[in-house]
Amino acid sequence: MIEQSDNLWLRKIAENPGHSRWYIDRFREMAARGDDLGGEARMIDAMVPRGARILDAGCGTGRVGGRVAASGHTVVGVDLDPELIAEARAEFPGVRWEVGDLAELSLGERFDVVVCAGNVMTFAAPSSREVILRRFREHLAEGGRAVVGFGEGRGYEFDQFLKDAAVAGLEPDLLLGTWDLRPFTPGADFLVAVLRAA
Ligand SMILES: C[S@@+](CC[C@H](N)C(=O)[O-])C[C@H]1O[C@@H](n2cnc3c(N)ncnc32)[C@H](O)[C@@H]1O
């Protein structure tokens, strides 16, 4: 059974109702400073033909999907935090942003890339992770790929993630250590897994 009380993001909101606002403001400040917030979007754009279909899974404020959409792709973003979805709708109008739980994802359409950036998988309840990966698999178009990035030390071992992905019907196409295409090496502290249907 999926225990949503084990979702780390929801727990943070329960502990601090201002958490989502703080997160939105933090990224607004980084954007205002001119920080590079587009690395993930550039990688996804490089992976697909023009006018591709992209699912931003755990899209938050639309940071990744909004930029991918600006490159001419059709993007759907899903996140369980309504406050972040409201921000995504305001910042990137014209993109479809939906409130929803990735464990229950059932959009009735398939995507060339499912991108899951920003440690989303480590916030998801541990009991939901394999189900979420299965949902990603179900939403892949023929030849599509799921790209999942997260850091170590956040309660989800890379080995366990790859085992869960295999059970969910996803196998590695390419394992990277960064979004700017550095290789994943033993001892890497970040994983960007490009996965295809097994
Ligand atoms: C650190 S934010 C990253 C947001 C965005 N991917 C980015 O990189 O800018 C983590 C996000 O994961 C979302 N999340 C965690 N568990 C989720 C779930 N089960 N379903 C949908 N979204 C989830 C949270 O709501 C939050 O927006």
The ligand as an SDF file (V2000), in Angstrom:
LIG
                    3D

 27 29  0  0  0  0  0  0  0  0999 V2000
   12.4460   19.7460   -5.4860 C   0  0  0  0  0  0  0  0  0  0  0  0
   10.9130   19.7610   -6.3330 S   0  0  0  0  0  0  0  0  0  0  0  0
   11.4670   19.6190   -8.0330 C   0  0  0  0  0  0  0  0  0  0  0  0
   10.4960   20.2650   -8.9950 C   0  0  0  0  0  0  0  0  0  0  0  0
   10.9160   20.2310  -10.4610 C   0  0  0  0  0  0  0  0  0  0  0  0
   11.0320   18.8710  -10.9620 N   0  0  0  0  0  0  0  0  0  0  0  0
   12.2280   20.9450  -10.6730 C   0  0  0  0  0  0  0  0  0  0  0  0
   13.2510   20.2780  -10.8580 O   0  0  0  0  0  0  0  0  0  0  0  0
   12.2430   22.1720  -10.6680 O   0  0  0  0  0  0  0  0  0  0  0  0
   10.2650   18.1550   -5.9800 C   0  0  0  0  0  0  0  0  0  0  0  0
    8.8320   18.0080   -6.5080 C   0  0  0  0  0  0  0  0  0  0  0  0
    8.4110   16.6430   -6.4590 O   0  0  0  0  0  0  0  0  0  0  0  0
    7.0100   16.6690   -6.3310 C   0  0  0  0  0  0  0  0  0  0  0  0
    6.5190   15.3340   -5.9390 N   0  0  0  0  0  0  0  0  0  0  0  0
    6.9940   14.5520   -4.9440 C   0  0  0  0  0  0  0  0  0  0  0  0
    6.2980   13.4050   -4.8950 N   0  0  0  0  0  0  0  0  0  0  0  0
    5.3770   13.4540   -5.8930 C   0  0  0  0  0  0  0  0  0  0  0  0
    4.3650   12.5720   -6.3500 C   0  0  0  0  0  0  0  0  0  0  0  0
    4.1390   11.3870   -5.7560 N   0  0  0  0  0  0  0  0  0  0  0  0
    3.5950   12.9510   -7.3850 N   0  0  0  0  0  0  0  0  0  0  0  0
    3.8030   14.1690   -7.9920 C   0  0  0  0  0  0  0  0  0  0  0  0
    4.7480   15.0450   -7.6000 N   0  0  0  0  0  0  0  0  0  0  0  0
    5.5300   14.7030   -6.5670 C   0  0  0  0  0  0  0  0  0  0  0  0
    6.7990   17.7340   -5.2700 C   0  0  0  0  0  0  0  0  0  0  0  0
    5.4720   18.1680   -5.2120 O   0  0  0  0  0  0  0  0  0  0  0  0
    7.7980   18.8060   -5.7400 C   0  0  0  0  0  0  0  0  0  0  0  0
    7.2130   19.7240   -6.5910 O   0  0  0  0  0  0  0  0  0  0  0  0
  1  2  1  0
  2  3  1  0
  2 10  1  0
  3  4  1  0
  4  5  1  0
  5  6  1  0
  5  7  1  0
  7  8  2  0
  7  9  1  0
 10 11  1  0
 11 12  1  0
 11 26  1  0
 12 13  1  0
 13 14  1  0
 13 24  1  0
 14 15  1  0
 14 23  1  0
 15 16  2  0
 16 17  1  0
 17 18  1  0
 17 23  2  0
 18 19  1  0
 18 20  2  0
 20 21  1  0
 21 22  2  0
 22 23  1  0
 24 25  1  0
 24 26  1  0
 26 27  1  0
M  CHG  2   2   1   9  -1
M  END
$$$$
